[in-house]
Every structure is written in structure tokens, then in C-alpha cells.
């Protein structure tokens, strides 16, 4: 994986770094405050869009935007239903954008599947921990952690978790 990182074009490394920093900061803020900050996601999205456009022009940008839509639309529907926050949608859009640029929009489906599996595992662990402590089931799941875990798995292995 390190060799692939070193061999990647400069613009791709910047976009991946923006994704990594956004994921790391978002995990911390989501665990502490239950928020994913616009001050993190918007600059990372803008930087990544610029890098993708610079790297591959309009065709790569369209592939990346399709990847962003693949990852963000299901979460946007969940947000509309009140099941999650808009920060999760923006963070997934960033992950999908980067995945689409890295390996085409079908790879964004892998990212989405891995994040969904990681979210399910996280929710089950939180419910089990609450039961062990004799507390009520948690009402919210800090989903940035699941997003980060799924993205790391997808980019690290290139395969779905299931």
C-alpha cells in the first residue's frame, strides 16, 4: 500500500491526504460532540475536486462525482428520514469522490458496502456494551467511525467486507 501511495501522482496523494485528515478529524469530533464539521468536509471536498480535475480533467471529474453520488445518495435519504446527520452525507460524498477518482465509480459501491457493514458492526457493539452496563440502548451512533473504518478497509484491501 505504501508503494502505491508513493507511486501515485501528486494530485492523487493530496486528495487521499485530504480524505484521511477529514476522516481522522471527523471521527474525533463525532465521538466527542456527535458532529461532523463543515469546516472539515467542505475544504476537503473542494481540495479533492480541484485535485481530481487537475489530474484527469472533466472525464475523471465526472467519474469521481458519480462515485460521490453513489456513496452520498443513500445517506442523504437516511438524513431526509431523520436517521442520520448531514455531516455523514458530506463525509461519504468525499469518500465516494475519492474512490470514484481512484478506481472508478464501481469502487464507490465497495466503499458504500464496507461502510454499511462497519456501521452495523459498530451499532451491534454499542448495543451490546449498553446491555452489559445495564444502560438503555444508544439512540445515536457516531457514524464517522464506521465511515472511516469502511473507507480504510476498502482502500486497503480493494474488496468488500462481505
Backbone as CSV, one residue per row, in Angstrom:
resi,resn,N_x,N_y,N_z,CA_x,CA_y,CA_z,C_x,C_y,C_z
1,UNK,0.819,-1.189,0.000,0.000,0.000,0.000,0.870,1.263,0.000
2,UNK,1.969,1.237,0.739,2.880,2.383,0.781,3.501,2.610,-0.589
3,UNK,3.812,1.516,-1.285,4.402,1.646,-2.623,3.412,2.305,-3.587
4,UNK,2.150,1.909,-3.482,1.121,2.510,-4.338,0.965,3.992,-4.027
5,UNK,1.019,4.352,-2.752,0.924,5.753,-2.342,2.075,6.552,-2.938
6,UNK,3.294,6.007,-2.831,4.483,6.712,-3.317,4.471,6.851,-4.836
7,UNK,3.892,5.872,-5.531,3.862,5.906,-6.989,2.716,6.756,-7.542
8,UNK,1.756,7.115,-6.701,0.597,7.879,-7.168,1.017,9.294,-7.554
9,UNK,0.317,9.883,-8.510,0.601,11.277,-8.863,0.378,12.202,-7.663
10,UNK,1.056,13.322,-7.692,0.996,14.299,-6.608,-0.445,14.685,-6.271
11,UNK,-1.266,14.934,-7.291,-2.640,15.349,-7.062,-3.443,14.259,-6.349
12,UNK,-3.192,13.008,-6.698,-3.893,11.893,-6.057,-3.483,11.783,-4.592
13,UNK,-2.211,11.980,-4.304,-1.763,11.927,-2.909,-2.397,13.034,-2.082
14,UNK,-2.546,14.216,-2.679,-3.182,15.333,-1.966,-4.649,14.998,-1.673
15,UNK,-5.361,14.457,-2.659,-6.776,14.100,-2.452,-6.915,13.009,-1.387
16,UNK,-6.051,12.015,-1.413,-6.096,10.959,-0.398,-5.742,11.497,0.981
17,UNK,-4.795,12.411,1.023,-4.437,13.035,2.298,-5.603,13.855,2.840
18,UNK,-6.285,14.589,1.968,-7.455,15.366,2.392,-8.532,14.442,2.950
19,UNK,-8.750,13.310,2.301,-9.723,12.336,2.796,-9.285,11.793,4.153
20,UNK,-8.026,11.434,4.287,-7.528,10.885,5.543,-7.638,11.859,6.701
21,UNK,-7.275,13.113,6.460,-7.369,14.130,7.516,-8.831,14.373,7.882
22,UNK,-9.693,14.473,6.869,-11.122,14.695,7.135,-11.706,13.533,7.935
23,UNK,-11.331,12.313,7.607,-11.826,11.159,8.358,-11.333,11.190,9.798
24,UNK,-10.052,11.458,9.987,-9.481,11.460,11.339,-10.122,12.536,12.217
25,UNK,-10.214,13.742,11.692,-10.805,14.836,12.471,-12.279,14.560,12.732
26,UNK,-12.982,14.044,11.741,-14.415,13.777,11.889,-14.696,12.674,12.903
27,UNK,-13.846,11.666,12.960,-14.028,10.615,13.961,-13.930,11.225,15.357
28,UNK,-12.931,12.063,15.567,-12.742,12.674,16.890,-13.926,13.569,17.249
29,UNK,-14.331,14.448,16.338,-15.430,15.369,16.665,-16.761,14.637,16.791
30,UNK,-16.951,13.582,16.004,-18.203,12.831,16.098,-18.272,12.050,17.412
31,UNK,-17.170,11.483,17.838,-17.159,10.759,19.115,-17.325,11.712,20.295
32,UNK,-16.714,12.885,20.214,-16.777,13.839,21.325,-18.064,14.641,21.354
33,UNK,-18.481,15.150,20.185,-19.581,16.118,20.137,-20.781,15.641,19.324
34,UNK,-20.660,14.480,18.694,-21.707,13.979,17.791,-21.926,14.937,16.618
35,UNK,-20.815,15.500,16.112,-20.887,16.429,14.977,-19.744,16.157,14.016
36,UNK,-20.028,16.294,12.742,-19.004,16.300,11.696,-19.011,17.711,11.139
37,UNK,-17.899,18.369,11.236,-17.835,19.805,10.978,-17.767,20.147,9.493
38,UNK,-18.553,21.159,9.103,-18.465,21.691,7.743,-17.088,22.267,7.469
39,UNK,-16.449,22.787,8.501,-15.109,23.361,8.346,-14.081,22.296,7.977
40,UNK,-14.441,21.049,8.128,-13.564,19.947,7.731,-13.981,19.402,6.360
41,UNK,-15.270,19.128,6.197,-15.718,18.452,4.978,-15.688,19.349,3.738
42,UNK,-16.122,20.590,3.860,-16.155,21.461,2.678,-14.773,21.734,2.092
43,UNK,-13.779,22.128,2.904,-12.449,22.327,2.311,-11.868,21.043,1.706
44,UNK,-12.103,19.905,2.376,-11.594,18.646,1.841,-12.264,18.314,0.503
45,UNK,-13.574,18.557,0.412,-14.272,18.332,-0.858,-13.741,19.251,-1.959
46,UNK,-13.579,20.517,-1.651,-13.079,21.470,-2.660,-11.665,21.120,-3.102
47,UNK,-10.807,20.797,-2.163,-9.438,20.418,-2.484,-9.417,19.156,-3.338
48,UNK,-10.227,18.189,-2.987,-10.266,16.931,-3.738,-10.817,17.129,-5.142
49,UNK,-11.869,17.930,-5.271,-12.416,18.219,-6.604,-11.356,18.885,-7.466
50,UNK,-10.642,19.841,-6.904,-9.579,20.513,-7.647,-8.479,19.555,-8.070
51,UNK,-8.069,18.681,-7.174,-7.024,17.705,-7.500,-7.475,16.733,-8.582
52,UNK,-8.718,16.270,-8.477,-9.240,15.326,-9.469,-9.337,16.002,-10.838
53,UNK,-9.837,17.227,-10.876,-9.942,17.943,-12.148,-8.564,18.192,-12.748
54,UNK,-7.610,18.551,-11.914,-6.243,18.802,-12.367,-5.600,17.506,-12.879
55,UNK,-5.876,16.413,-12.211,-5.264,15.136,-12.556,-5.821,14.545,-13.844
56,UNK,-7.164,14.566,-13.992,-7.749,13.852,-15.124,-8.750,14.614,-15.948
57,UNK,-8.920,15.897,-15.676,-9.854,16.688,-16.453,-11.300,16.340,-16.181
58,UNK,-12.143,16.700,-17.140,-13.585,16.551,-16.970,-14.002,15.085,-16.870
59,UNK,-13.375,14.205,-17.639,-13.797,12.793,-17.617,-13.550,12.159,-16.252
60,UNK,-12.398,12.403,-15.656,-12.134,11.852,-14.326,-13.011,12.526,-13.278
61,UNK,-13.251,13.811,-13.439,-14.119,14.527,-12.506,-15.535,13.965,-12.550
62,UNK,-16.046,13.647,-13.728,-17.385,13.054,-13.834,-17.434,11.676,-13.179
63,UNK,-16.397,10.889,-13.369,-16.323,9.573,-12.720,-16.313,9.727,-11.202
64,UNK,-15.559,10.707,-10.717,-15.471,10.958,-9.278,-16.800,11.459,-8.720
65,UNK,-17.470,12.339,-9.448,-18.768,12.852,-8.992,-19.792,11.726,-8.952
66,UNK,-19.743,10.826,-9.908,-20.639,9.669,-9.882,-20.351,8.804,-8.650
67,UNK,-19.084,8.639,-8.319,-18.719,7.919,-7.102,-19.249,8.611,-5.862
68,UNK,-19.171,9.942,-5.845,-19.695,10.712,-4.711,-21.195,10.511,-4.575
69,UNK,-21.900,10.506,-5.690,-23.350,10.305,-5.653,-23.708,8.900,-5.177
70,UNK,-22.961,7.911,-5.635,-23.211,6.524,-5.219,-23.112,6.403,-3.701
71,UNK,-22.129,7.070,-3.116,-21.938,6.974,-1.665,-22.861,7.901,-0.878
72,UNK,-23.163,9.064,-1.403,-23.886,10.066,-0.632,-25.404,9.943,-0.721
73,UNK,-25.939,9.519,-1.849,-27.395,9.498,-2.016,-28.090,8.582,-1.003
74,UNK,-27.608,7.354,-0.761,-28.299,6.536,0.254,-28.288,7.180,1.640
75,UNK,-27.196,7.833,1.994,-27.137,8.500,3.287,-27.992,9.764,3.294
76,UNK,-28.110,10.421,2.141,-28.976,11.601,2.053,-30.431,11.205,2.286
77,UNK,-30.823,10.058,1.765,-32.182,9.566,2.007,-32.370,9.286,3.492
78,UNK,-31.364,8.679,4.126,-31.443,8.417,5.561,-31.494,9.718,6.363
79,UNK,-30.792,10.730,5.906,-30.835,12.038,6.570,-32.221,12.656,6.422
80,UNK,-32.779,12.559,5.241,-34.118,13.087,4.993,-35.136,12.410,5.908
81,UNK,-34.917,11.126,6.203,-35.810,10.389,7.095,-35.516,10.665,8.567
82,UNK,-34.438,11.404,8.854,-34.088,11.744,10.223,-33.242,10.701,10.930
83,UNK,-32.642,9.791,10.186,-31.888,8.704,10.774,-30.417,9.037,10.982
84,UNK,-29.915,10.060,10.317,-28.511,10.453,10.470,-28.346,11.918,10.118
85,UNK,-27.146,12.436,10.344,-26.894,13.846,10.124,-26.314,14.141,8.751
86,UNK,-26.381,15.394,8.380,-25.877,15.820,7.074,-24.355,15.733,6.991
87,UNK,-23.669,15.822,8.114,-22.215,15.681,8.105,-21.785,14.310,7.604
88,UNK,-22.543,13.295,7.964,-22.257,11.944,7.480,-22.365,11.887,5.958
89,UNK,-23.358,12.560,5.418,-23.559,12.582,3.968,-22.375,13.249,3.284
90,UNK,-21.934,14.382,3.819,-20.813,15.098,3.208,-19.511,14.305,3.305
91,UNK,-19.304,13.636,4.435,-18.102,12.821,4.584,-18.124,11.634,3.620
92,UNK,-19.287,11.030,3.430,-19.410,9.932,2.464,-19.260,10.430,1.027
93,UNK,-19.730,11.644,0.758,-19.533,12.212,-0.572,-18.037,12.359,-0.861
94,UNK,-17.291,12.810,0.127,-15.836,12.930,-0.023,-15.205,11.562,-0.270
95,UNK,-15.631,10.567,0.499,-15.103,9.210,0.317,-15.447,8.674,-1.076
96,UNK,-16.676,8.886,-1.505,-17.090,8.425,-2.829,-16.383,9.152,-3.953
97,UNK,-16.176,10.444,-3.772,-15.450,11.235,-4.774,-14.040,10.692,-4.952
98,UNK,-13.382,10.446,-3.847,-12.011,9.944,-3.900,-11.982,8.523,-4.461
99,UNK,-12.937,7.693,-4.052,-12.999,6.323,-4.565,-13.274,6.308,-6.062
100,UNK,-14.205,7.149,-6.503,-14.516,7.222,-7.926,-13.333,7.664,-8.758
101,UNK,-12.567,8.604,-8.228,-11.377,9.071,-8.942,-10.273,8.021,-8.925
102,UNK,-10.173,7.286,-7.819,-9.085,6.320,-7.668,-9.289,5.074,-8.528
103,UNK,-10.527,4.578,-8.581,-10.737,3.294,-9.255,-12.057,3.216,-10.004
104,UNK,-12.696,4.329,-10.258,-13.963,4.319,-10.974,-15.154,4.219,-10.034
105,UNK,-16.308,4.622,-10.525,-17.486,4.677,-9.661,-17.888,3.324,-9.073
106,UNK,-17.620,2.178,-9.746,-17.985,0.910,-9.088,-17.237,0.686,-7.766
107,UNK,-16.040,1.245,-7.641,-15.314,1.123,-6.381,-16.042,1.873,-5.271
108,UNK,-16.781,2.906,-5.621,-17.581,3.625,-4.621,-18.651,2.710,-4.033
109,UNK,-19.150,1.771,-4.822,-20.100,0.776,-4.293,-19.431,-0.097,-3.227
110,UNK,-18.182,-0.441,-3.450,-17.423,-1.212,-2.467,-17.267,-0.402,-1.189
111,UNK,-16.933,0.875,-1.331,-16.800,1.751,-0.161,-18.126,1.815,0.584
112,UNK,-19.208,2.021,-0.129,-20.526,2.101,0.490,-20.864,0.810,1.237
113,UNK,-20.619,-0.320,0.620,-20.907,-1.611,1.270,-20.048,-1.801,2.514
114,UNK,-18.770,-1.461,2.424,-17.880,-1.622,3.574,-18.286,-0.705,4.719
115,UNK,-18.687,0.506,4.401,-19.140,1.440,5.442,-20.429,0.927,6.087
116,UNK,-21.332,0.391,5.295,-22.583,-0.142,5.847,-22.313,-1.310,6.791
117,UNK,-21.419,-2.204,6.406,-21.085,-3.337,7.270,-20.408,-2.836,8.545
118,UNK,-19.466,-1.908,8.415,-18.787,-1.357,9.590,-19.786,-0.648,10.509
119,UNK,-20.753,0.044,9.941,-21.784,0.708,10.743,-22.650,-0.281,11.493
120,UNK,-22.995,-1.384,10.851,-23.776,-2.417,11.515,-23.011,-3.055,12.663
121,UNK,-21.749,-3.339,12.436,-20.911,-3.910,13.493,-20.782,-2.927,14.653
122,UNK,-20.559,-1.667,14.325,-20.433,-0.641,15.365,-21.725,-0.538,16.183
123,UNK,-22.850,-0.524,15.519,-24.128,-0.419,16.229,-24.348,-1.621,17.143
124,UNK,-24.048,-2.811,16.651,-24.203,-4.011,17.480,-23.287,-3.969,18.703
125,UNK,-22.060,-3.497,18.519,-21.131,-3.386,19.649,-21.616,-2.359,20.676
126,UNK,-22.161,-1.243,20.201,-22.682,-0.235,21.126,-23.893,-0.759,21.900
127,UNK,-24.753,-1.493,21.225,-25.922,-2.076,21.896,-25.477,-3.110,22.929
128,UNK,-24.521,-3.952,22.558,-24.021,-4.966,23.493,-23.355,-4.317,24.705
129,UNK,-22.576,-3.273,24.477,-21.922,-2.581,25.589,-22.951,-1.945,26.515
130,UNK,-24.005,-1.393,25.962,-25.061,-0.794,26.791,-25.751,-1.863,27.630
131,UNK,-26.013,-3.011,27.050,-26.659,-4.100,27.801,-25.774,-4.586,28.947
132,UNK,-24.486,-4.733,28.660,-23.553,-5.192,29.695,-23.515,-4.203,30.855
133,UNK,-23.599,-2.934,30.554,-23.572,-1.894,31.588,-24.934,-1.667,32.230
134,UNK,-25.955,-2.317,31.719,-27.298,-2.132,32.254,-27.905,-0.790,31.880
135,UNK,-27.486,-0.241,30.787,-27.990,1.051,30.323,-28.929,0.846,29.139
136,UNK,-29.729,1.880,28.843,-30.607,1.753,27.664,-29.792,1.758,26.370
137,UNK,-30.402,1.222,25.362,-29.785,1.189,24.033,-29.463,2.614,23.573
138,UNK,-28.292,2.825,22.955,-27.949,4.183,22.491,-28.915,4.649,21.402
139,UNK,-29.224,5.931,21.444,-30.151,6.499,20.456,-29.445,6.949,19.189
140,UNK,-28.133,7.106,19.253,-27.381,7.574,18.091,-26.063,6.817,17.987
141,UNK,-25.578,6.687,16.773,-24.298,6.046,16.503,-23.396,7.092,15.851
142,UNK,-22.209,7.346,16.429,-21.280,8.282,15.789,-20.718,7.640,14.509
143,UNK,-21.381,7.895,13.400,-21.154,7.151,12.167,-19.835,7.474,11.483
144,UNK,-19.159,8.549,11.862,-17.862,8.868,11.254,-16.866,7.737,11.486
145,UNK,-16.974,7.083,12.624,-16.090,5.953,12.913,-16.324,4.819,11.918
146,UNK,-17.580,4.509,11.641,-17.900,3.466,10.662,-17.467,3.881,9.260
147,UNK,-17.652,5.146,8.940,-17.221,5.635,7.624,-15.710,5.463,7.486
148,UNK,-14.973,5.874,8.505,-13.517,5.747,8.455,-13.088,4.284,8.342
149,UNK,-13.700,3.420,9.139,-13.335,2.001,9.108,-13.627,1.388,7.739
150,UNK,-14.803,1.685,7.182,-15.154,1.144,5.868,-14.265,1.666,4.758
151,UNK,-13.945,2.942,4.806,-13.074,3.541,3.785,-11.669,2.955,3.876
152,UNK,-11.154,2.830,5.095,-9.812,2.261,5.264,-9.775,0.827,4.761
153,UNK,-10.812,0.050,5.095,-10.859,-1.330,4.618,-10.922,-1.375,3.086
154,UNK,-11.792,-0.569,2.502,-11.960,-0.593,1.045,-10.678,-0.175,0.329
155,UNK,-10.074,0.912,0.767,-8.863,1.379,0.114,-7.675,0.469,0.423
156,UNK,-7.661,-0.138,1.598,-6.556,-1.011,1.963,-6.598,-2.355,1.274
157,UNK,-7.809,-2.883,1.112,-7.930,-4.223,0.533,-8.471,-4.224,-0.888
158,UNK,-9.232,-3.207,-1.211,-9.842,-3.144,-2.528,-11.029,-4.072,-2.698
159,UNK,-11.468,-4.672,-1.592,-12.592,-5.604,-1.654,-13.638,-5.252,-0.608
160,UNK,-14.819,-5.795,-0.787,-15.884,-5.584,0.182,-15.649,-6.461,1.400
161,UNK,-16.190,-6.031,2.533,-16.039,-6.771,3.780,-16.773,-8.103,3.778
162,UNK,-17.762,-8.259,2.928,-18.551,-9.494,2.936,-18.328,-10.281,1.669
